[in-house]
Amino acid sequence: MSRVCELSGKGPMSGNNVSHANNRTRRRFLPNLNDVTLQSETLGRSFKLRISAAALRTVDHRGGLDAFLAKEKDVNLSDRALKIKKSIAKSSDTAAALEA
């Protein structure tokens, strides 16, 4: 399982451990990934995703998974999240066509 957020694309970074004597050794900074289940109101079902804590706060701030995916750039999304985004867009287009 890769250490990359499915919604924001956030991955590991590299840097240094710096000791008191200013010795530097390489290290990795890993993102704070959590397995969460997010509900899509448009599709009426839930999706299990592995996302960072920062992305989870952003999803809550934007008003849910549907609103987050509508605003997020396709470059940042994983293949699974991109598939969810396209199905949400297709579903909302179908609903708009039925209303008209």
N, CA and C atoms as an extended XYZ file, in Angstrom:
300
Properties=species:S:1:pos:R:3:atomname:S:1:resname:S:1:resid:I:1 pbc="F F F"
N         0.852       -1.173        0.000 N   MET     1
C         0.000        0.000        0.000 CA  MET     1
C         0.897        1.235        0.000 C   MET     1
N         0.675        2.123       -0.950 N   SER     2
C         1.553        3.280       -1.043 CA  SER     2
C         1.159        4.330       -0.013 C   SER     2
N         2.123        5.143        0.354 N   ARG     3
C         1.898        6.177        1.369 CA  ARG     3
C         1.563        7.504        0.710 C   ARG     3
N         0.493        7.511       -0.081 N   VAL     4
C         0.061        8.715       -0.781 CA  VAL     4
C        -1.427        8.915       -0.517 C   VAL     4
N        -1.806       10.146       -0.208 N   CYS     5
C        -3.207       10.486        0.026 CA  CYS     5
C        -3.970       10.382       -1.292 C   CYS     5
N        -5.140        9.738       -1.269 N   GLU     6
C        -5.923        9.537       -2.487 CA  GLU     6
C        -6.621       10.807       -2.959 C   GLU     6
N        -6.833       11.768       -2.089 N   LEU     7
C        -7.541       12.980       -2.478 CA  LEU     7
C        -6.629       14.170       -2.740 C   LEU     7
N        -5.565       14.322       -1.950 N   SER     8
C        -4.714       15.498       -2.126 CA  SER     8
C        -3.404       15.188       -2.834 C   SER     8
N        -3.040       13.918       -2.950 N   GLY     9
C        -1.775       13.553       -3.584 CA  GLY     9
C        -0.569       13.763       -2.695 C   GLY     9
N        -0.794       14.062       -1.424 N   LYS    10
C         0.301       14.306       -0.485 CA  LYS    10
C         1.046       12.999       -0.230 C   LYS    10
N         2.392       13.031       -0.356 N   GLY    11
C         3.210       11.837       -0.166 CA  GLY    11
C         4.367       12.100        0.765 C   GLY    11
N         5.271       11.109        0.890 N   PRO    12
C         6.422       11.281        1.779 CA  PRO    12
C         7.361       12.381        1.295 C   PRO    12
N         7.968       13.073        2.258 N   MET    13
C         8.990       14.075        1.960 CA  MET    13
C        10.280       13.613        2.617 C   MET    13
N        11.410       14.152        2.187 N   SER    14
C        12.673       13.786        2.809 CA  SER    14
C        13.299       15.020        3.442 C   SER    14
N        14.129       14.774        4.434 N   GLY    15
C        14.784       15.862        5.135 CA  GLY    15
C        15.908       15.323        5.989 C   GLY    15
N        16.279       16.050        7.004 N   ASN    16
C        17.389       15.661        7.872 CA  ASN    16
C        16.951       15.578        9.322 C   ASN    16
N        17.513       14.592       10.051 N   ASN    17
C        17.530       14.631       11.501 CA  ASN    17
C        18.749       15.454       11.868 C   ASN    17
N        18.598       16.447       12.715 N   VAL    18
C        19.721       17.283       13.104 CA  VAL    18
C        19.941       17.110       14.599 C   VAL    18
N        21.118       16.608       14.956 N   SER    19
C        21.424       16.371       16.359 CA  SER    19
C        21.871       17.658       17.040 C   SER    19
N        22.078       17.576       18.341 N   HIS    20
C        22.542       18.737       19.102 CA  HIS    20
C        23.922       19.184       18.622 C   HIS    20
N        24.725       18.205       18.160 N   ALA    21
C        26.062       18.502       17.634 CA  ALA    21
C        26.007       18.911       16.163 C   ALA    21
N        24.783       19.108       15.634 N   ASN    22
C        24.548       19.524       14.249 CA  ASN    22
C        24.951       18.467       13.226 C   ASN    22
N        24.958       17.187       13.646 N   ASN    23
C        25.160       16.096       12.696 CA  ASN    23
C        23.855       15.889       11.946 C   ASN    23
N        23.947       15.677       10.645 N   ARG    24
C        22.739       15.527        9.838 CA  ARG    24
C        22.676       14.133        9.243 C   ARG    24
N        21.535       13.459        9.443 N   THR    25
C        21.275       12.161        8.817 CA  THR    25
C        19.934       12.242        8.110 C   THR    25
N        19.821       11.559        6.981 N   ARG    26
C        18.609       11.639        6.169 CA  ARG    26
C        17.454       10.913        6.847 C   ARG    26
N        16.243       11.424        6.650 N   ARG    27
C        15.033       10.792        7.184 CA  ARG    27
C        13.871       11.071        6.259 C   ARG    27
N        12.746       10.407        6.499 N   ARG    28
C        11.521       10.608        5.711 CA  ARG    28
C        10.421       11.144        6.607 C   ARG    28
N         9.685       12.122        6.089 N   PHE    29
C         8.507       12.642        6.765 CA  PHE    29
C         7.296       12.033        6.067 C   PHE    29
N         6.554       11.167        6.769 N   LEU    30
C         5.415       10.481        6.172 CA  LEU    30
C         4.130       11.259        6.439 C   LEU    30
N         3.193       11.267        5.493 N   PRO    31
C         1.916       11.959        5.722 CA  PRO    31
C         1.073       11.194        6.744 C   PRO    31
N         0.216       11.914        7.432 N   ASN    32
C        -0.665       11.323        8.442 CA  ASN    32
C        -1.887       10.739        7.736 C   ASN    32
N        -1.769        9.487        7.275 N   LEU    33
C        -2.837        8.852        6.504 CA  LEU    33
C        -3.781        8.080        7.403 C   LEU    33
N        -5.078        8.170        7.097 N   ASN    34
C        -6.120        7.468        7.838 CA  ASN    34
C        -7.059        6.778        6.865 C   ASN    34
N        -7.532        5.596        7.249 N   ASP    35
C        -8.553        4.896        6.466 CA  ASP    35
C        -9.912        5.417        6.916 C   ASP    35
N       -10.644        6.066        6.017 N   VAL    36
C       -11.939        6.635        6.360 CA  VAL    36
C       -12.987        6.195        5.340 C   VAL    36
N       -14.232        6.252        5.750 N   THR    37
C       -15.357        5.989        4.865 CA  THR    37
C       -16.103        7.307        4.682 C   THR    37
N       -16.172        7.769        3.449 N   LEU    38
C       -16.846        9.033        3.144 CA  LEU    38
C       -18.108        8.758        2.343 C   LEU    38
N       -19.167        9.499        2.639 N   GLN    39
C       -20.481        9.324        2.025 CA  GLN    39
C       -20.649       10.294        0.865 C   GLN    39
N       -21.116        9.782       -0.275 N   SER    40
C       -21.457       10.624       -1.416 CA  SER    40
C       -22.962       10.801       -1.431 C   SER    40
N       -23.423       12.070       -1.322 N   GLU    41
C       -24.861       12.327       -1.314 CA  GLU    41
C       -25.469       12.136       -2.699 C   GLU    41
N       -24.717       12.471       -3.737 N   THR    42
C       -25.227       12.358       -5.101 CA  THR    42
C       -25.441       10.905       -5.497 C   THR    42
N       -24.454       10.052       -5.181 N   LEU    43
C       -24.541        8.641       -5.555 CA  LEU    43
C       -25.293        7.817       -4.517 C   LEU    43
N       -25.404        8.331       -3.305 N   GLY    44
C       -26.121        7.606       -2.258 CA  GLY    44
C       -25.384        6.392       -1.744 C   GLY    44
N       -24.072        6.416       -1.767 N   ARG    45
C       -23.283        5.298       -1.246 CA  ARG    45
C       -22.013        5.822       -0.614 C   ARG    45
N       -21.291        4.939        0.074 N   SER    46
C       -20.073        5.348        0.767 CA  SER    46
C       -18.853        4.736        0.085 C   SER    46
N       -17.710        5.388        0.292 N   PHE    47
C       -16.456        4.952       -0.301 CA  PHE    47
C       -15.382        4.915        0.773 C   PHE    47
N       -14.582        3.835        0.788 N   LYS    48
C       -13.452        3.736        1.705 CA  LYS    48
C       -12.234        4.300        1.004 C   LYS    48
N       -11.608        5.302        1.629 N   LEU    49
C       -10.442        5.955        1.056 CA  LEU    49
C        -9.342        6.062        2.102 C   LEU    49
N        -8.107        6.152        1.635 N   ARG    50
C        -6.959        6.369        2.520 CA  ARG    50
C        -6.479        7.796        2.279 C   ARG    50
N        -6.842        8.695        3.209 N   ILE    51
C        -6.552       10.110        2.995 CA  ILE    51
C        -5.813       10.690        4.201 C   ILE    51
N        -5.166       11.822        3.978 N   SER    52
C        -4.443       12.493        5.051 CA  SER    52
C        -5.427       13.231        5.958 C   SER    52
N        -4.969       13.520        7.171 N   ALA    53
C        -5.810       14.248        8.126 CA  ALA    53
C        -6.128       15.643        7.597 C   ALA    53
N        -5.185       16.271        6.902 N   ALA    54
C        -5.421       17.598        6.334 CA  ALA    54
C        -6.496       17.539        5.254 C   ALA    54
N        -6.482       16.489        4.435 N   ALA    55
C        -7.496       16.343        3.388 CA  ALA    55
C        -8.870       16.094        4.004 C   ALA    55
N        -8.924       15.361        5.108 N   LEU    56
C       -10.191       15.104        5.786 CA  LEU    56
C       -10.791       16.411        6.314 C   LEU    56
N        -9.946       17.290        6.869 N   ARG    57
C       -10.426       18.598        7.325 CA  ARG    57
C       -10.935       19.421        6.154 C   ARG    57
N       -10.256       19.331        5.009 N   THR    58
C       -10.672       20.085        3.833 CA  THR    58
C       -12.001       19.569        3.295 C   THR    58
N       -12.203       18.254        3.324 N   VAL    59
C       -13.474       17.668        2.895 CA  VAL    59
C       -14.601       18.197        3.769 C   VAL    59
N       -14.391       18.228        5.075 N   ASP    60
C       -15.400       18.764        5.993 CA  ASP    60
C       -15.651       20.248        5.731 C   ASP    60
N       -14.594       20.993        5.479 N   HIS    61
C       -14.713       22.439        5.260 CA  HIS    61
C       -15.489       22.755        3.977 C   HIS    61
N       -15.247       21.979        2.936 N   ARG    62
C       -15.909       22.237        1.650 CA  ARG    62
C       -17.334       21.699        1.597 C   ARG    62
N       -17.725       20.899        2.574 N   GLY    63
C       -19.110       20.455        2.634 CA  GLY    63
C       -19.363       19.051        2.135 C   GLY    63
N       -18.376       18.172        2.225 N   GLY    64
C       -18.585       16.787        1.870 CA  GLY    64
C       -17.736       16.345        0.683 C   GLY    64
N       -17.795       15.050        0.418 N   LEU    65
C       -16.975       14.442       -0.633 CA  LEU    65
C       -17.324       14.986       -2.012 C   LEU    65
N       -18.606       15.150       -2.303 N   ASP    66
C       -19.023       15.616       -3.631 CA  ASP    66
C       -18.484       17.013       -3.924 C   ASP    66
N       -18.607       17.914       -2.961 N   ALA    67
C       -18.129       19.281       -3.147 CA  ALA    67
C       -16.613       19.323       -3.250 C   ALA    67
N       -15.934       18.486       -2.468 N   PHE    68
C       -14.468       18.450       -2.518 CA  PHE    68
C       -13.995       17.987       -3.889 C   PHE    68
N       -14.562       16.902       -4.392 N   LEU    69
C       -14.129       16.362       -5.677 CA  LEU    69
C       -14.460       17.304       -6.828 C   LEU    69
N       -15.569       18.040       -6.724 N   ALA    70
C       -15.927       18.978       -7.783 CA  ALA    70
C       -14.902       20.100       -7.891 C   ALA    70
N       -14.320       20.499       -6.774 N   LYS    71
C       -13.390       21.630       -6.758 CA  LYS    71
C       -11.932       21.210       -6.956 C   LYS    71
N       -11.585       19.965       -6.626 N   GLU    72
C       -10.190       19.514       -6.657 CA  GLU    72
C        -9.717       19.257       -8.090 C   GLU    72
N        -8.453       19.549       -8.353 N   LYS    73
C        -7.855       19.317       -9.668 CA  LYS    73
C        -7.644       17.820       -9.884 C   LYS    73
N        -7.797       17.374      -11.136 N   ASP    74
C        -7.668       15.955      -11.459 CA  ASP    74
C        -6.248       15.438      -11.239 C   ASP    74
N        -5.256       16.311      -11.313 N   VAL    75
C        -3.856       15.902      -11.168 CA  VAL    75
C        -3.588       15.358       -9.764 C   VAL    75
N        -4.222       15.937       -8.753 N   ASN    76
C        -3.985       15.533       -7.368 CA  ASN    76
C        -4.680       14.232       -6.989 C   ASN    76
N        -5.733       13.856       -7.706 N   LEU    77
C        -6.556       12.716       -7.319 CA  LEU    77
C        -5.947       11.398       -7.781 C   LEU    77
N        -6.201       10.342       -6.987 N   SER    78
C        -5.792        9.002       -7.394 CA  SER    78
C        -6.754        8.486       -8.460 C   SER    78
N        -6.444        7.330       -9.026 N   ASP    79
C        -7.309        6.753      -10.062 CA  ASP    79
C        -8.698        6.440       -9.514 C   ASP    79
N        -8.756        5.900       -8.283 N   ARG    80
C       -10.055        5.586       -7.667 CA  ARG    80
C       -10.875        6.843       -7.430 C   ARG    80
N       -10.224        7.895       -6.908 N   ALA    81
C       -10.931        9.145       -6.627 CA  ALA    81
C       -11.392        9.805       -7.927 C   ALA    81
N       -10.605        9.686       -8.978 N   LEU    82
C       -10.977       10.244      -10.278 CA  LEU    82
C       -12.196        9.529      -10.842 C   LEU    82
N       -12.255        8.221      -10.642 N   LYS    83
C       -13.407        7.439      -11.092 CA  LYS    83
C       -14.669        7.842      -10.326 C   LYS    83
N       -14.529        8.088       -9.014 N   ILE    84
C       -15.657        8.537       -8.193 CA  ILE    84
C       -16.119        9.912       -8.668 C   ILE    84
N       -15.159       10.813       -8.950 N   LYS    85
C       -15.484       12.162       -9.403 CA  LYS    85
C       -16.262       12.124      -10.717 C   LYS    85
N       -15.842       11.281      -11.649 N   LYS    86
C       -16.527       11.192      -12.946 CA  LYS    86
C       -17.929       10.615      -12.798 C   LYS    86
N       -18.093        9.625      -11.907 N   SER    87
C       -19.422        9.051      -11.711 CA  SER    87
C       -20.363       10.050      -11.028 C   SER    87
N       -19.832       10.881      -10.135 N   ILE    88
C       -20.648       11.921       -9.498 CA  ILE    88
C       -21.074       12.953      -10.536 C   ILE    88
N       -20.146       13.362      -11.396 N   ALA    89
C       -20.473       14.343      -12.443 CA  ALA    89
C       -21.505       13.775      -13.410 C   ALA    89
N       -21.346       12.511      -13.773 N   LYS    90
C       -22.289       11.860      -14.689 CA  LYS    90
C       -23.672       11.758      -14.054 C   LYS    90
N       -23.714       11.407      -12.771 N   SER    91
C       -24.976       11.273      -12.053 CA  SER    91
C       -25.694       12.615      -11.933 C   SER    91
N       -24.929       13.679      -11.637 N   SER    92
C       -25.556       14.992      -11.495 CA  SER    92
C       -26.010       15.530      -12.842 C   SER    92
N       -25.289       15.197      -13.930 N   ASP    93
C       -25.725       15.587      -15.279 CA  ASP    93
C       -27.031       14.888      -15.635 C   ASP    93
N       -27.136       13.622      -15.283 N   THR    94
C       -28.357       12.858      -15.549 CA  THR    94
C       -29.531       13.437      -14.774 C   THR    94
N       -29.282       13.814      -13.491 N   ALA    95
C       -30.347       14.391      -12.668 CA  ALA    95
C       -30.780       15.741      -13.236 C   ALA    95
N       -29.843       16.532      -13.733 N   ALA    96
C       -30.172       17.836      -14.314 CA  ALA    96
C       -30.979       17.667      -15.590 C   ALA    96
N       -30.673       16.641      -16.373 N   ALA    97
C       -31.405       16.391      -17.610 CA  ALA    97
C       -32.834       15.940      -17.325 C   ALA    97
N       -33.008       15.166      -16.249 N   LEU    98
C       -34.357       14.693      -15.898 CA  LEU    98
C       -35.230       15.842      -15.393 C   LEU    98
N       -34.614       16.825      -14.717 N   GLU    99
C       -35.384       17.957      -14.190 CA  GLU    99
C       -35.860       18.883      -15.302 C   GLU    99
N       -35.067       18.989      -16.360 N   ALA   100
C       -35.399       19.926      -17.434 CA  ALA   100
C       -36.474       19.412      -18.364 C   ALA   100
